[in-house]
Amino acid sequence: MTILTASGSFAKSYTQQFKTDINSIRELGKEAFEKKLLSAKTVIHNAATIDAEGLELYVSRNFDFTRYIVSLLEKNNPNTHLIFLSSMSILDPQDDSKYGDVVAMSPYAYSKYLAETYCLKSSLNRVSCVRFSTIFYQDPAKDGLSKLTSDAVNHKKITLFNGGAARRNFLPLHIAAQYVHKIAESNKPGKHIYNLSAPRSTSFHDIAEMIKQSVSGLQIDNKKVTEPPLVLSEFGLDTIKLLGPIGFSLDDELKTYIKSLQL
């Protein structure tokens, strides 16, 4: 049996595609949560509080809860396959094979760094740490691409920075869930790290051109930024080759989202 420990956007997408139970401690209570957790063959855990006040709260929600789950499994069911949904924000913005500077990390990234390394240092026999590139949620409250597209449809106006030169590696949420399902099905022993991304990055200039095809009369403004932040956008393809690529068209994904906004 595979269970998810949270009920957010990823869990919703995953359960829409695959038969899986959501095991939320808030909904079930501690005793029922622990009983269900320990009966699982695979646990997909996503501690992902992204809006908290201060480092202490980030660590409490994203690291402490992860440590509690790991410790529980270590003592009672060490053969459980733990899939920890980590974050690309913990990586060097210029090299996806290295951790970033811990001191320079945001409180969120630092809490995810602690959680990932704790999982990897645990005595569990099967651990998979999964980092996603920029997820396309099709929800303007969740990601910049969705917000940009929503603004284009609803306001007929968007703003690009430095002509849209910045690039991101956009991975649709439902595709991310499919990759995680592949990892769950593999149930490989040992400790593994997976960087999940699209085969190539896309510039915001190109995104704007795609949106313009479906939104007539779109006004595209430009704003210059002298020191844009470094964001990891290019990834090695080892994980995709290992799992087997899942094809998708970002253009088609955008068109589908735009149609849903235009209803």
ChimeraX attribute file (.defattr): number of C-alpha atoms within 10 A of each C-alpha:
attribute: neighborCount
match mode: 1-to-1
recipient: residues
	/A:1	12
	/A:2	22
	/A:3	22
	/A:4	24
	/A:5	20
	/A:6	20
	/A:7	17
	/A:8	12
	/A:9	13
	/A:10	19
	/A:11	20
	/A:12	15
	/A:13	18
	/A:14	22
	/A:15	16
	/A:16	12
	/A:17	12
	/A:18	12
	/A:19	10
	/A:20	15
	/A:21	18
	/A:22	21
	/A:23	23
	/A:24	18
	/A:25	15
	/A:26	11
	/A:27	12
	/A:28	13
	/A:29	11
	/A:30	11
	/A:31	10
	/A:32	13
	/A:33	16
	/A:34	16
	/A:35	10
	/A:36	16
	/A:37	25
	/A:38	17
	/A:39	15
	/A:40	18
	/A:41	16
	/A:42	22
	/A:43	26
	/A:44	23
	/A:45	22
	/A:46	23
	/A:47	20
	/A:48	19
	/A:49	15
	/A:50	12
	/A:51	10
	/A:52	13
	/A:53	9
	/A:54	10
	/A:55	13
	/A:56	11
	/A:57	17
	/A:58	24
	/A:59	23
	/A:60	14
	/A:61	18
	/A:62	25
	/A:63	22
	/A:64	17
	/A:65	16
	/A:66	23
	/A:67	18
	/A:68	11
	/A:69	18
	/A:70	22
	/A:71	17
	/A:72	15
	/A:73	22
	/A:74	16
	/A:75	10
	/A:76	11
	/A:77	18
	/A:78	18
	/A:79	17
	/A:80	24
	/A:81	27
	/A:82	27
	/A:83	24
	/A:84	24
	/A:85	21
	/A:86	27
	/A:87	21
	/A:88	23
	/A:89	23
	/A:90	25
	/A:91	21
	/A:92	18
	/A:93	18
	/A:94	14
	/A:95	14
	/A:96	19
	/A:97	12
	/A:98	11
	/A:99	15
	/A:100	20
	/A:101	12
	/A:102	15
	/A:103	8
	/A:104	10
	/A:105	17
	/A:106	14
	/A:107	21
	/A:108	24
	/A:109	24
	/A:110	23
	/A:111	26
	/A:112	29
	/A:113	25
	/A:114	18
	/A:115	25
	/A:116	26
	/A:117	12
	/A:118	15
	/A:119	24
	/A:120	19
	/A:121	11
	/A:122	17
	/A:123	18
	/A:124	22
	/A:125	17
	/A:126	21
	/A:127	27
	/A:128	26
	/A:129	23
	/A:130	23
	/A:131	22
	/A:132	20
	/A:133	23
	/A:134	25
	/A:135	24
	/A:136	23
	/A:137	22
	/A:138	23
	/A:139	15
	/A:140	15
	/A:141	9
	/A:142	13
	/A:143	14
	/A:144	16
	/A:145	22
	/A:146	20
	/A:147	17
	/A:148	19
	/A:149	28
	/A:150	21
	/A:151	16
	/A:152	24
	/A:153	21
	/A:154	11
	/A:155	11
	/A:156	16
	/A:157	17
	/A:158	18
	/A:159	16
	/A:160	17
	/A:161	16
	/A:162	15
	/A:163	16
	/A:164	18
	/A:165	13
	/A:166	18
	/A:167	18
	/A:168	20
	/A:169	22
	/A:170	22
	/A:171	24
	/A:172	21
	/A:173	18
	/A:174	19
	/A:175	20
	/A:176	23
	/A:177	20
	/A:178	16
	/A:179	21
	/A:180	22
	/A:181	16
	/A:182	12
	/A:183	19
	/A:184	19
	/A:185	11
	/A:186	11
	/A:187	17
	/A:188	14
	/A:189	14
	/A:190	13
	/A:191	18
	/A:192	14
	/A:193	17
	/A:194	20
	/A:195	20
	/A:196	26
	/A:197	27
	/A:198	29
	/A:199	18
	/A:200	15
	/A:201	19
	/A:202	18
	/A:203	16
	/A:204	20
	/A:205	17
	/A:206	14
	/A:207	18
	/A:208	21
	/A:209	14
	/A:210	17
	/A:211	19
	/A:212	18
	/A:213	12
	/A:214	15
	/A:215	20
	/A:216	11
	/A:217	11
	/A:218	19
	/A:219	14
	/A:220	16
	/A:221	11
	/A:222	12
	/A:223	11
	/A:224	11
	/A:225	10
	/A:226	8
	/A:227	6
	/A:228	10
	/A:229	9
	/A:230	10
	/A:231	16
	/A:232	20
	/A:233	23
	/A:234	20
	/A:235	20
	/A:236	16
	/A:237	15
	/A:238	12
	/A:239	17
	/A:240	17
	/A:241	11
	/A:242	9
	/A:243	15
	/A:244	11
	/A:245	14
	/A:246	13
	/A:247	9
	/A:248	13
	/A:249	11
	/A:250	17
	/A:251	14
	/A:252	11
	/A:253	14
	/A:254	21
	/A:255	18
	/A:256	12
	/A:257	16
	/A:258	20
	/A:259	12
	/A:260	10
	/A:261	13
	/A:262	10
	/A:263	5
